[in-house]
Amino acid sequence: MDPDQVIVVTVTTPPDLARDLAHRLVSAELAACVNVIPDVTSVYRWEGKIQEDQECMLQIKTTSLLFERVKESVREVHPYAVPEIIAVPVDRVFETYARWVRESVSGATTPSEP
């Protein structure tokens, strides 16, 4: 995968974590934008039982180069043992938007001075 390819990373979180995590990712220049979608009902199987929880969904716009760093940043603060962290490559995108995403995260991809 092209390291500059725009991707959308989906993460579900408890409602009280969503905004802080979104700010954390954008502040660190790991994401150009994070949409916080409230009031998501998740139904899933966990430890042999059907569970239902109210969550928020984050749609994180970044590049494939930064996926591992985004994943680690989420895992550092996420309370779930197995958080949903799913990256989807964007096959078609308005090029001006793609350029903005790449420019917005370029500080996170610039090597540090020795």
N, C-alpha and C positions, 0 to 999 in steps of 0.2 A: 504494500500500500504506500502510496505517495505520502511522505511526511507532512506535506503542506495541504493534504486533502482536508476539507472541512468535514467535521463529523458532528453528530448530535449525540450526546451522552444523556441517557435517561436514568434518573435516580429517584427512588421514592424515599420519603423521610417522614418521621413524626412531624406534625405541624409546627411544634416549637423549635425545630432545628432548621427548617427550610430557608428562611430569610438569612440567617447567620451564615449558613453554608454557601448560599448564593453570593453574599458579599465577600466571603473568604476567597472564593474562586476568582471573582472578578478583580478584587484587590491584588491578588497575587499574579494577575495577568495570565492565569491558566484558562480563563474563559473570556470570550468577548461579551457574552450576554448569557444570562440565566433567566429563563421564564419560570416563575413559581406558580404552579397551578394548584389552587387549594381544593379541598373537599373531594379528594379521590377516595373512593371506596375500593379497598383491595381485599379480594377473597382468595385464599391460598391454603395449601396443606402444609402444616408444620408439625413435626413430631407426631405424625399419624392422625392429627385432628384438623378439621376444617376451621380456619380462623377468618375473621373479618375485622378489618381495622380502617379507621379514617386516617388518611395520609395526605401529604402534598407530593406532587410530582414536579421534579426539576427537569427542564430541558436545557442542557448545557451546550452552548456552541463553542467549539474549539477546533483544534487540528489533530490529526492522527498522531503527530509527533508528541503531543502533550497528554495523550490518553493515560499513560502509566502514572504520570504526576497527578492528573486529576483523580484517578482511582485511589492513589495513596492519600491524597488530601481528604477525600471523602471518608476513607476508612479510618483516618486518624480521629475523626469526631463522630462518626456514625455509631449509634448504639446497637444496631442489629448485628447478630453473629454472621448473617449472610445478607448483606445489603444488595439491593438490585443496582447494578452498575452495568448498563448495556450501551455499547457504542454502535452507532449506525452510520456508515459512510453516506455522504450526500452525493448522489450521482449527478444531480442537476441543481444548479443554484444561480441566482442572479450574480454575475461576476463582480459587480461593484460591492455587493454584500460579502461575497467570499473574500475579496481583497480587504474589506474592513475587518472581518474576523481575523485574518492573518496578521494584519497590522496591530490589532488590539492585543494579541497574545505574543507579539514579537519580543517584548521585554523578557518573557519567560523562556524564550528560545535562544536568546543571545548569550554566548559564552561569557563567563565572568573573566575579569582581568586577573592575571596572575599576581 
